[in-house]
Amino acid sequence: MHIVIVSDACDPPANGVSRTLGMVRQGLQRLGHRVNMIEPDMFRTLPCPTDPGIRLALLPGRRLARHMAALAPEVVVLATEGPLGLAGRAWCLRQGVPFVSFLTTKFPEAVELRLRIPAAWTWGAMRWFHRPSRAVLAATPSLCDELHRRGFARVVRWSRGVDTQLFRPGAKDWLDLPRPVFLYVGRIAVEKSIEDFLELDLPGSKLVVGDGPLLPALRRRHPEVRFVGLKRGEELARHYAAADVFVFPSRTDTFGLVVLEALASGLPVAAYPVTGPKDIIGDSGVGVLDEDLGRAARAALAIDPARCREFALGWRWEHCAERLSGLLEQVAGRKAGLPGAGEAGAWPGHPLRTEMPTS
């Protein structure tokens, strides 16, 4: 089957969306599908006004249409709601090509934090964007429930995995910081609530891996914190492994791939009890969820790293790719059945479960 994935996220910047899509593409290709990506680096771009590190395609409609016509996909995956996602949506509707869509971040909350536009307005735009989708893929049960409450239809649960070969326990002695080391990995932007982490009174050291619009100001404001910038691949994995606790302060992520990467590296997690962390960690004992983030971080120090690693080994990308492949075959008409509107549980989210959606 020929699949095209349209995404406004690319690498750089390295983020959870781009890493997820890279693993999705590899998994679908291993299953024998032909997969092409349409990304911002194929177009003229301009910097996002509120985050210059993010590049947005400039008026991509005609060029995207030419790419799509040449590729002739059987089914399209719209991974983001930006300029390319909008252009991809319009092309699919004009040509009658079925598509599914991801909801990868609570974009309305991020917009409200950055631009003070009421989240309710942006949620309305999001409903409009996803309404024609054959399946709106949401990563967690709590996100599925929230989308139902907000009036989204055809919400289907599809979870994530983690590369347990890349992200693994490793040496800690190379990191010249007082122990324990509390780590944050991700975009350094207002919607990530990183200052909630930086302002905690914790023993040892704080280590921040990532880039974003707040980085220069936060470096000046918090000279006691080690900011090391953006890391990728083995270098990123090395920083995970060298820390002692992973702190995830975001309230706007729909999943939090970095949580799984940390667990695979043997790091217990401290987070707020919100969508993403509460779905991944739950009562597994590999993290501490608390509205008092400092208390959660200190309590996480007592968790056995081996337990975190063992837990992460259950989240395999190959299972996620198999489930997505089956769903896309249904959408393209190659396989009978498709989860109906509101059947959030029809597509199991946890990679340890193997049943397929019922028709």
Sequence and secondary structure as in RCSB ss.txt:
>XXXX:A:sequence
MHIVIVSDACDPPANGVSRTLGMVRQGLQRLGHRVNMIEPDMFRTLPCPTDPGIRLALLPGRRLARHMAALAPEV
VVLATEGPLGLAGRAWCLRQGVPFVSFLTTKFPEAVELRLRIPAAWTWGAMRWFHRPSRAVLAATPSLCDELHRR
GFARVVRWSRGVDTQLFRPGAKDWLDLPRPVFLYVGRIAVEKSIEDFLELDLPGSKLVVGDGPLLPALRRRHPEV
RFVGLKRGEELARHYAAADVFVFPSRTDTFGLVVLEALASGLPVAAYPVTGPKDIIGDSGVGVLDEDLGRAARAA
LAIDPARCREFALGWRWEHCAERLSGLLEQVAGRKAGLPGAGEAGAWPGHPLRTEMPTS
>XXXX:A:secstr
 EEEEE S  SSS  HHHHHHHHHHHHHHHTT EEEEE GGGS EEEETTEEEEEEESS HHHHHHHHHHH  SE
EEE  SSHHHHHHHHHHHHHT  EEEE  B HHHHHHHHH   HHHHHHHHHHHHTT S EEESSHHHHHHHHHT
T  SEEE      TTTS     TT  S SSEEEEES  SGGGTHHHHHT   SSEEEEE   TTHHHHHHH TTS
EE     HHHHHHHHHH SEEEE  SSBSS HHHHHHHHTT  EEE SSTTHHHHTTTSSSEEE SSHHHHHHHH
TTS HHHHHHHHTT  HHHHHHHHHHHHHHHTTSSS    TT GGGS  STT       
